[in-house]
Amino acid sequence: MVHEDPELRARLAAEAERTAERISALERDYGAIVDGMQLSSTDDEHDPEGFTTAVDRSRTSALLETARHQLAEVCSAQERMAAGTYGRCEVCGEAIPRGRLLARPAARTCVECADPSRR
């Protein structure tokens, strides 16, 4: 059974750890950008450096949001594994191929249901 697969369990745990570390690093980066902006008296609109800083802040914020979503997906997969529902497509109910789960451990759907053009 997929929910008892130690390799998949380990992959989910490793993915959760990597993603949590990435979130911490991005939070530090974002904090440094914001702190730097507060120490600067530049006019973002007219200073070339101000524009770059605003872009960096926006990019880092988007990366942070993506990483938080990814961690939530991994945690959800771990919960499904504990509940015994991991590895079942949430759309059609069929088993998700192990190869897909190895490639995307937090996958919620089989390949066919993940591709809207195949429906």
MITOR-316461 format. One record per residue (C-alpha): residue number from 1; residue in three letters; y, z, x. Coordinates in nm, 2 decimals, padded with zeros to 4 digits. Example, Ala and Ser with C-alpha at 12.3 -4.5 7.8 and 13.67 -1.06 7.14 Angstrom:
2
(r 1,"Ala",(-00.45,00.78,01.23)) (r 2,"Ser",(-00.11,00.71,01.37)) 
//
This chain:
119
(r 1,"Met",(00.00,00.00,00.00)) (r 2,"Val",(00.35,-00.09,00.13)) (r 3,"His",(00.49,00.25,00.05)) (r 4,"Glu",(00.24,00.40,00.30)) (r 5,"Asp",(00.31,00.15,00.58)) (r 6,"Pro",(00.42,00.35,00.89)) (r 7,"Glu",(00.58,00.05,01.05)) (r 8,"Leu",(00.80,-00.02,00.75)) (r 9,"Arg",(00.88,00.36,00.72)) (r 10,"Ala",(00.98,00.36,01.09)) (r 11,"Arg",(01.19,00.05,01.06)) (r 12,"Leu",(01.38,00.20,00.77)) (r 13,"Ala",(01.44,00.52,00.96)) (r 14,"Ala",(01.56,00.33,01.27)) (r 15,"Glu",(01.79,00.11,01.05)) (r 16,"Ala",(01.94,00.42,00.89)) (r 17,"Glu",(02.00,00.58,01.23)) (r 18,"Arg",(02.16,00.26,01.38)) (r 19,"Thr",(02.38,00.21,01.07)) (r 20,"Ala",(02.49,00.58,01.07)) (r 21,"Glu",(02.59,00.54,01.44)) (r 22,"Arg",(02.78,00.22,01.37)) (r 23,"Ile",(02.97,00.39,01.08)) (r 24,"Ser",(03.07,00.68,01.32)) (r 25,"Ala",(03.19,00.43,01.58)) (r 26,"Leu",(03.38,00.23,01.32)) (r 27,"Glu",(03.54,00.54,01.18)) (r 28,"Arg",(03.65,00.64,01.53)) (r 29,"Asp",(03.79,00.29,01.59)) (r 30,"Tyr",(03.97,00.29,01.25)) (r 31,"Gly",(04.12,00.63,01.33)) (r 32,"Ala",(04.24,00.52,01.66)) (r 33,"Ile",(04.41,00.21,01.51)) (r 34,"Val",(04.58,00.42,01.24)) (r 35,"Asp",(04.69,00.68,01.50)) (r 36,"Gly",(04.83,00.40,01.72)) (r 37,"Met",(05.02,00.26,01.43)) (r 38,"Gln",(05.18,00.59,01.35)) (r 39,"Leu",(05.29,00.64,01.71)) (r 40,"Ser",(05.45,00.30,01.72)) (r 41,"Ser",(05.78,00.23,01.57)) (r 42,"Thr",(05.72,-00.14,01.55)) (r 43,"Asp",(05.80,-00.36,01.25)) (r 44,"Asp",(05.47,-00.51,01.15)) (r 45,"Glu",(05.64,-00.80,00.98)) (r 46,"His",(05.84,-00.91,01.28)) (r 47,"Asp",(05.65,-00.78,01.59)) (r 48,"Pro",(05.35,-00.99,01.70)) (r 49,"Glu",(05.16,-00.68,01.81)) (r 50,"Gly",(05.22,-00.52,01.47)) (r 51,"Phe",(05.05,-00.82,01.30)) (r 52,"Thr",(04.75,-00.79,01.54)) (r 53,"Thr",(04.72,-00.42,01.46)) (r 54,"Ala",(04.73,-00.48,01.09)) (r 55,"Val",(04.46,-00.74,01.12)) (r 56,"Asp",(04.25,-00.51,01.34)) (r 57,"Arg",(04.28,-00.23,01.08)) (r 58,"Ser",(04.18,-00.46,00.80)) (r 59,"Arg",(03.89,-00.61,00.99)) (r 60,"Thr",(03.76,-00.26,01.09)) (r 61,"Ser",(03.80,-00.14,00.74)) (r 62,"Ala",(03.59,-00.43,00.60)) (r 63,"Leu",(03.32,-00.37,00.87)) (r 64,"Leu",(03.32,00.00,00.78)) (r 65,"Glu",(03.28,-00.08,00.41)) (r 66,"Thr",(02.99,-00.32,00.49)) (r 67,"Ala",(02.82,-00.06,00.71)) (r 68,"Arg",(02.85,00.21,00.44)) (r 69,"His",(02.70,-00.03,00.18)) (r 70,"Gln",(02.41,-00.12,00.42)) (r 71,"Leu",(02.34,00.25,00.48)) (r 72,"Ala",(02.33,00.31,00.10)) (r 73,"Glu",(02.08,00.02,00.07)) (r 74,"Val",(01.86,00.16,00.34)) (r 75,"Cys",(01.87,00.51,00.18)) (r 76,"Ser",(01.78,00.36,-00.15)) (r 77,"Ala",(01.48,00.18,00.01)) (r 78,"Gln",(01.37,00.51,00.16)) (r 79,"Glu",(01.39,00.67,-00.19)) (r 80,"Arg",(01.19,00.38,-00.33)) (r 81,"Met",(00.93,00.43,-00.06)) (r 82,"Ala",(00.90,00.80,-00.14)) (r 83,"Ala",(00.87,00.72,-00.51)) (r 84,"Gly",(00.60,00.46,-00.45)) (r 85,"Thr",(00.81,00.17,-00.58)) (r 86,"Tyr",(00.91,00.02,-00.25)) (r 87,"Gly",(00.80,-00.33,-00.19)) (r 88,"Arg",(00.82,-00.44,-00.56)) (r 89,"Cys",(01.07,-00.70,-00.66)) (r 90,"Glu",(01.33,-00.55,-00.89)) (r 91,"Val",(01.36,-00.88,-01.08)) (r 92,"Cys",(01.01,-01.01,-01.13)) (r 93,"Gly",(00.80,-00.70,-01.04)) (r 94,"Glu",(00.58,-00.89,-00.80)) (r 95,"Ala",(00.51,-00.76,-00.45)) (r 96,"Ile",(00.76,-00.85,-00.19)) (r 97,"Pro",(00.58,-01.01,00.11)) (r 98,"Arg",(00.54,-00.77,00.40)) (r 99,"Gly",(00.71,-01.03,00.63)) (r 100,"Arg",(01.02,-01.02,00.42)) (r 101,"Leu",(01.02,-00.64,00.44)) (r 102,"Leu",(00.98,-00.65,00.81)) (r 103,"Ala",(01.27,-00.88,00.84)) (r 104,"Arg",(01.48,-00.71,00.58)) (r 105,"Pro",(01.35,-00.36,00.53)) (r 106,"Ala",(01.59,-00.27,00.25)) (r 107,"Ala",(01.51,-00.59,00.05)) (r 108,"Arg",(01.50,-00.53,-00.33)) (r 109,"Thr",(01.38,-00.87,-00.43)) (r 110,"Cys",(01.11,-01.13,-00.33)) (r 111,"Val",(01.23,-01.45,-00.16)) (r 112,"Glu",(01.21,-01.65,-00.48)) (r 113,"Cys",(01.42,-01.40,-00.69)) (r 114,"Ala",(01.67,-01.36,-00.40)) (r 115,"Asp",(01.75,-01.73,-00.41)) (r 116,"Pro",(01.94,-01.82,-00.73)) (r 117,"Ser",(01.87,-02.19,-00.69)) (r 118,"Arg",(01.49,-02.12,-00.73)) (r 119,"Arg",(01.53,-01.94,-01.07)) 
//
